[in-house]
């Protein structure tokens, strides 16, 4: 596990009154660890382990030839929006065998950002299904890997069977501006749903 070194500023400003828990979810190897690391103002906590041959027997590694590690518990990062509001970002493990763990992580969360891979859209159905079962509102961000098909957003919305009210945006989990815009889409969605952030 990685922790922030003692030399980094890790304390919140005294004026912070509201802390909001958000999940970053998605299937295996969709970019959740990268996304949390890109946005976190502190060095993120990561629980990554080397992919093993035993894991290859139960995890679908198709389309992930360059991946050598995987999250086995969670990623954690923090983003202070202003003097009074801070977002805690919890990245969930993507393998189906960890679904029960991240179902537990939905407790206390106000919403989730679903990262989707345009090359493997069908892998997002199970993830969105769990969120819908728990009633957790979410937005979807199509993560750009640079070599995926150029689906239009309307086409993706139809393929994922998203409600018209569910935000769908493009992002690059490696890019801070792009990732911030995806997170803003989620936060704006939550604000339109009875003002969750104001009553957190």
C-alpha positions in Angstrom: 0.0 0.0 0.0 1.1 3.5 -0.8 0.7 6.3 1.8 1.4 10.0 1.5 4.9 10.9 2.7 5.1 12.9 5.9 6.5 15.9 4.0 3.3 16.4 1.9 0.5 18.6 3.3 -2.3 16.1 4.3 -4.4 18.1 6.7 -7.6 19.8 5.7 -8.2 23.5 6.1 -9.9 24.4 9.4 -12.9 25.8 7.6 -14.0 22.6 5.9 -17.5 21.8 7.1 -18.7 19.2 4.5 -17.0 16.0 3.5 -18.6 14.0 0.6 -17.9 10.4 -0.2 -17.9 9.6 -3.9 -17.1 6.2 -5.6 -15.2 5.7 -8.8 -16.4 2.4 -10.2 -16.0 0.3 -13.3 -14.9 -3.1 -14.5 -11.4 -4.5 -14.3 -8.7 -2.4 -16.0 -10.9 0.5 -16.9 -8.7 3.2 -15.3 -10.1 3.8 -11.8 -6.7 3.8 -10.0 -5.4 6.2 -12.7 -8.4 8.5 -12.3 -8.2 8.8 -8.5 -4.4 9.4 -8.7 -4.9 12.1 -11.3 -7.3 14.1 -9.2 -6.1 13.5 -5.7 -4.4 16.5 -4.0 -2.7 14.1 -1.7 -0.7 11.0 -2.7 -3.4 8.5 -3.0 -3.7 5.3 -0.9 -3.5 2.4 -3.3 -3.9 -1.3 -2.5 -2.4 -2.8 -5.7 -0.9 -6.2 -6.0 0.9 -8.0 -8.8 -1.4 -10.0 -11.1 -0.8 -13.7 -10.5 -1.3 -16.8 -12.6 -3.9 -17.9 -10.1 -5.8 -14.7 -10.6 -5.7 -15.2 -14.3 -7.8 -18.3 -13.9 -10.7 -16.3 -12.4 -10.2 -12.8 -13.9 -10.9 -12.0 -17.6 -7.6 -10.4 -18.8 -8.8 -10.0 -22.4 -7.8 -6.6 -23.8 -5.4 -5.8 -20.8 -2.1 -7.2 -22.1 0.0 -4.4 -20.5 -1.7 -4.6 -17.1 0.6 -6.0 -14.4 -1.1 -5.0 -11.1 -4.7 -4.8 -9.8 -6.5 -3.1 -6.9 -7.5 -5.6 -4.3 -9.3 -3.4 -1.8 -9.6 0.3 -2.8 -8.0 3.4 -4.0 -8.5 6.6 -1.9 -7.9 10.2 -2.8 -9.0 13.6 -1.7 -10.0 16.7 -3.5 -10.8 20.0 -1.7 -13.2 22.1 -3.8 -13.2 25.2 -1.7 -12.7 26.3 2.0 -15.8 24.4 3.1 -16.2 21.3 0.9 -13.9 18.3 0.3 -14.5 15.2 -1.8 -13.3 11.8 -0.8 -12.8 9.6 -3.8 -13.0 5.8 -3.3 -11.9 3.7 -6.2 -13.3 0.2 -6.1 -11.7 -3.1 -7.3 -13.0 -4.1 -10.7 -13.1 -7.9 -10.6 -16.5 -9.5 -10.2 -15.2 -11.5 -7.2 -14.8 -8.2 -5.3 -18.4 -7.0 -6.0 -19.5 -7.7 -2.4 -16.6 -5.5 -1.1 -17.5 -2.5 -3.1 -21.2 -3.0 -2.4 -20.2 -2.3 1.2 -18.3 0.8 0.1 -21.5 2.3 -1.2 -22.6 3.0 2.4 -22.4 6.7 3.1 -21.6 7.5 -0.6 -23.6 10.2 -2.3 -22.9 9.0 -5.8 -20.6 7.2 -8.2 -18.7 7.9 -11.4 -18.8 4.8 -13.7 -15.7 4.6 -15.9 -16.5 2.8 -19.1 -14.2 1.4 -21.8 -15.4 2.1 -25.3 -13.7 -1.1 -26.4 -15.6 -3.2 -23.8 -18.9 -1.4 -23.2 -20.7 -4.6 -22.3 -18.5 -5.0 -19.1 -20.3 -1.9 -17.6 -23.7 -3.6 -17.3 -22.9 -5.5 -14.1 -21.4 -2.4 -12.5 -24.4 -0.2 -13.3 -26.7 -3.0 -12.1 -25.2 -3.0 -8.7 -25.5 0.8 -8.4 -29.1 0.6 -9.5 -29.8 -2.1 -6.9 -28.4 0.1 -4.2 -30.1 3.2 -5.4 -26.9 5.1 -5.7 -27.1 7.9 -8.4 -24.3 7.8 -11.0 -22.8 9.5 -14.0 -20.9 7.6 -16.7 -17.5 8.7 -18.1 -16.2 7.1 -21.3 -12.5 6.7 -20.7 -10.4 7.3 -23.8 -7.6 4.8 -24.2 -6.6 6.2 -27.6 -7.2 3.0 -29.5 -10.9 2.4 -29.0 -13.8 2.7 -31.5 -15.1 6.3 -32.1 -18.6 5.7 -30.7 -20.8 8.8 -30.6 -22.2 9.6 -27.2 -25.8 9.0 -28.4 -24.7 5.6 -29.6 -23.1 4.8 -26.3 -26.1 6.0 -24.3 -28.3 3.7 -26.3 -25.9 0.8 -26.0 -25.7 1.2 -22.2 -29.5 1.8 -22.0 -28.9 4.9 -19.9 -31.8 7.1 -18.7 -31.9 10.5 -20.3 -31.1 12.1 -16.9 -27.9 10.1 -16.5 -24.9 12.2 -17.4 -22.6 10.7 -20.1 -19.3 12.4 -20.8 -15.9 11.6 -22.3 -12.7 11.7 -20.3 -9.1 10.7 -20.2 -8.3 9.4 -16.8 -4.6 10.5 -17.2 -5.6 14.1 -17.8 -6.5 16.3 -14.8 -8.7 18.7 -16.7 -10.6 16.0 -18.4 -11.0 14.0 -15.2 -12.2 17.1 -13.3 -14.8 17.7 -16.0 -16.1 14.1 -15.5 -16.3 14.6 -11.8 -18.1 17.9 -12.2 -20.7 16.1 -14.3 -21.4 13.8 -11.4 -21.4 16.6 -8.8 -23.8 18.6 -11.0 -26.0 15.6 -11.3 -26.1 15.2 -7.6 -27.0 18.8 -7.1 -30.0 18.5 -9.3 -31.2 15.5 -7.3 -32.7 17.2 -4.3 -29.5 19.0 -3.4 -27.6 16.0 -1.9 -24.4 17.9 -1.5 -26.1 20.7 0.4 -27.5 18.3 3.0 -24.5 16.0 3.3 
